[in-house]
Amino acid sequence: MSLRVAIDSLIKIFSFVLLQDAHTVEFGDFKFGPTNITTLRLMDPQKHMVQATVHDWIFGEKQQGRKLRITPDTVKSSSALMYDAVILYAQALHILQQDKSPSPLSCFPDAEGEKEGAEEDENGAESLVEEQEAAE
């Protein structure tokens, strides 16, 4: 066996694809090939808690007159992480025995078309931050 053949047999090409929602991708095309695919998932769609949470999300949206097309297999990792963050925050407040409600925020201007406390800059853009002038 020549050195070149030995080196070629030892060289492997590795590609890394980082995908946050690998559990939503169908890898069937790679099933019988030489491809080695390893994935890590943040949640198990087969777990009862995930299925119950998705059911609650669908039911809540249905009560609001909206239809949510989602299954435990199609839940995005970012949605699961946000859900966990809210639950963790609620549990922390409960443990601290604080009755602290978050203040409501709106992404839309109020009825007059301006946000309270907003000022327009020279380009007409709104700013909620006051600019401080440097003292001379």
Sine and cosine of phi, psi and omega as CSV:
sin_phi,cos_phi,sin_psi,cos_psi,sin_omega,cos_omega
0.00,0.00,0.79,-0.61,-0.01,-1.00
-0.98,0.20,0.31,-0.95,0.01,-1.00
-0.88,0.47,-0.61,0.79,-0.02,-1.00
-0.89,0.46,-0.69,0.72,0.01,-1.00
-0.91,0.43,-0.65,0.76,0.01,-1.00
-0.90,0.43,-0.67,0.74,0.02,-1.00
-0.91,0.41,-0.69,0.72,0.01,-1.00
-0.89,0.47,-0.57,0.82,-0.01,-1.00
-0.96,0.26,-0.39,0.92,0.01,-1.00
-1.00,0.06,-0.38,0.92,-0.04,-1.00
-0.98,0.22,0.80,-0.60,0.09,-1.00
-0.83,-0.55,0.58,-0.82,0.03,-1.00
-0.99,-0.16,0.81,-0.58,0.02,-1.00
-0.92,-0.38,0.72,-0.70,0.12,-0.99
-0.80,-0.60,0.68,-0.73,0.01,-1.00
-0.90,-0.44,0.82,-0.57,0.07,-1.00
-0.89,-0.46,0.88,-0.47,0.03,-1.00
-0.99,-0.11,0.88,-0.47,-0.06,-1.00
-0.75,-0.66,0.86,-0.51,-0.07,-1.00
-0.92,0.39,-0.53,0.85,-0.07,-1.00
-0.88,-0.47,0.79,0.61,-0.03,-1.00
-0.88,0.48,-0.45,0.89,-0.01,-1.00
-0.93,0.36,-0.22,0.98,0.01,-1.00
-0.99,-0.12,-0.02,1.00,-0.05,-1.00
-0.98,-0.19,0.64,-0.76,0.05,-1.00
-1.00,0.01,0.89,-0.46,-0.02,-1.00
-0.98,-0.21,0.32,0.95,-0.04,-1.00
-0.85,0.52,-0.53,0.85,-0.01,-1.00
-0.91,0.42,-0.37,0.93,-0.05,-1.00
-0.98,-0.18,0.06,1.00,-0.14,-0.99
-0.87,0.49,-0.68,0.74,-0.11,-0.99
-0.96,-0.26,0.17,0.99,0.02,-1.00
-1.00,-0.07,-0.03,-1.00,0.00,-1.00
-0.99,0.17,0.12,0.99,-0.06,-1.00
-0.97,0.26,0.72,-0.70,0.09,-1.00
-0.94,-0.33,0.92,-0.39,-0.02,-1.00
-0.92,-0.40,0.82,-0.57,0.05,-1.00
-0.87,-0.49,0.79,-0.61,0.01,-1.00
-0.81,-0.58,0.45,-0.89,0.13,-0.99
-0.85,-0.53,0.70,-0.72,0.02,-1.00
-0.86,-0.51,0.48,-0.88,-0.03,-1.00
-1.00,0.07,-0.35,0.94,-0.03,-1.00
-0.59,-0.81,0.42,-0.91,0.03,-1.00
-0.96,-0.29,0.93,-0.37,-0.03,-1.00
-0.88,0.47,-0.29,0.96,-0.01,-1.00
-1.00,0.09,-0.23,0.97,-0.01,-1.00
-0.93,0.37,0.58,-0.81,-0.03,-1.00
-0.87,0.49,-0.64,0.77,-0.04,-1.00
-0.89,0.46,-0.66,0.76,0.02,-1.00
-0.91,0.42,-0.71,0.70,-0.01,-1.00
-0.90,0.44,-0.66,0.75,0.02,-1.00
-0.92,0.39,-0.63,0.78,0.01,-1.00
-0.91,0.42,-0.70,0.72,0.03,-1.00
-0.89,0.46,-0.65,0.76,0.05,-1.00
-0.87,0.49,-0.68,0.73,0.03,-1.00
-0.90,0.44,-0.64,0.77,0.04,-1.00
-0.88,0.48,-0.71,0.70,-0.01,-1.00
-0.90,0.44,-0.70,0.72,0.00,-1.00
-0.89,0.45,-0.69,0.73,0.02,-1.00
-0.88,0.47,-0.67,0.74,0.03,-1.00
-0.93,0.38,-0.59,0.80,0.02,-1.00
-0.90,0.44,-0.61,0.79,0.04,-1.00
-0.91,0.42,-0.46,0.89,0.02,-1.00
-1.00,0.02,0.09,1.00,0.02,-1.00
0.99,0.17,0.31,0.95,0.01,-1.00
-0.90,-0.43,0.44,-0.90,0.03,-1.00
-0.94,-0.35,0.80,-0.59,-0.01,-1.00
-0.95,-0.32,0.88,-0.47,0.01,-1.00
-0.99,-0.16,1.00,-0.04,-0.03,-1.00
-0.51,-0.86,0.53,-0.85,0.09,-1.00
-0.77,-0.64,0.24,-0.97,0.05,-1.00
-0.84,0.54,-0.48,0.88,0.00,-1.00
-0.97,0.23,-0.30,0.95,-0.05,-1.00
-0.95,-0.32,0.07,1.00,0.03,-1.00
-0.91,0.41,0.78,-0.62,0.02,-1.00
-0.97,0.24,0.54,-0.84,0.01,-1.00
-0.87,0.49,-0.60,0.80,0.00,-1.00
-0.90,0.44,-0.59,0.81,0.05,-1.00
-0.92,0.39,-0.67,0.75,0.02,-1.00
-0.91,0.42,-0.64,0.77,0.02,-1.00
-0.92,0.40,-0.64,0.77,0.04,-1.00
-0.91,0.42,-0.69,0.72,0.04,-1.00
-0.85,0.52,-0.74,0.68,0.01,-1.00
-0.88,0.47,-0.61,0.79,0.01,-1.00
-0.90,0.44,-0.68,0.74,0.01,-1.00
-0.92,0.40,-0.68,0.73,0.03,-1.00
-0.89,0.46,-0.69,0.73,0.02,-1.00
-0.88,0.47,-0.67,0.74,0.03,-1.00
-0.89,0.46,-0.70,0.71,0.00,-1.00
-0.90,0.44,-0.65,0.76,0.02,-1.00
-0.91,0.40,-0.63,0.78,0.02,-1.00
-0.89,0.45,-0.68,0.73,0.04,-1.00
-0.89,0.45,-0.63,0.77,0.01,-1.00
-0.90,0.43,-0.69,0.72,0.01,-1.00
-0.90,0.44,-0.64,0.77,0.02,-1.00
-0.97,0.23,-0.11,0.99,-0.01,-1.00
0.81,0.59,0.69,0.72,0.05,-1.00
-0.95,-0.30,0.67,-0.74,0.07,-1.00
-0.98,-0.20,0.96,0.27,-0.05,-1.00
-0.93,-0.37,0.87,-0.49,0.02,-1.00
-0.99,-0.16,0.64,-0.77,0.07,-1.00
-0.93,0.36,0.58,-0.82,0.03,-1.00
-0.98,0.19,0.67,-0.75,-0.04,-1.00
-0.93,0.37,0.63,-0.77,0.07,-1.00
-0.83,-0.56,0.51,-0.86,0.04,-1.00
-0.84,-0.55,0.63,-0.78,0.07,-1.00
-1.00,0.02,-0.06,1.00,-0.08,-1.00
-0.89,-0.45,0.51,-0.86,0.06,-1.00
-0.91,0.43,0.38,-0.92,0.03,-1.00
-0.96,0.28,-0.11,-0.99,-0.11,-0.99
-0.86,0.51,-0.55,0.84,-0.01,-1.00
-0.98,0.20,-0.10,1.00,0.03,-1.00
1.00,0.02,0.09,1.00,0.02,-1.00
-0.76,-0.65,0.51,-0.86,0.09,-1.00
-0.99,0.13,0.60,-0.80,-0.01,-1.00
-0.90,0.45,0.77,-0.64,0.03,-1.00
0.99,0.12,0.03,1.00,-0.04,-1.00
-0.99,0.12,0.61,-0.79,0.06,-1.00
-0.84,-0.54,0.54,-0.84,0.03,-1.00
-1.00,-0.05,0.64,-0.77,0.06,-1.00
-1.00,0.00,-0.12,-0.99,-0.08,-1.00
-0.90,0.43,-0.32,0.95,0.03,-1.00
-0.99,-0.10,0.06,1.00,0.00,-1.00
1.00,0.08,0.05,1.00,0.00,-1.00
-0.99,0.12,0.61,-0.79,0.00,-1.00
-0.99,0.16,0.55,-0.84,0.04,-1.00
-0.64,-0.77,0.74,-0.67,0.05,-1.00
-1.00,-0.08,-0.07,1.00,-0.02,-1.00
-0.98,-0.18,0.78,-0.63,0.03,-1.00
-0.98,0.19,0.70,-0.71,0.06,-1.00
-1.00,0.05,0.70,-0.71,0.02,-1.00
-0.98,-0.22,0.80,-0.61,0.01,-1.00
-0.99,0.10,0.63,-0.77,0.01,-1.00
-0.95,0.30,0.71,-0.71,0.02,-1.00
-0.96,0.27,0.70,-0.71,-0.02,-1.00
-1.00,0.03,0.00,0.00,0.00,0.00
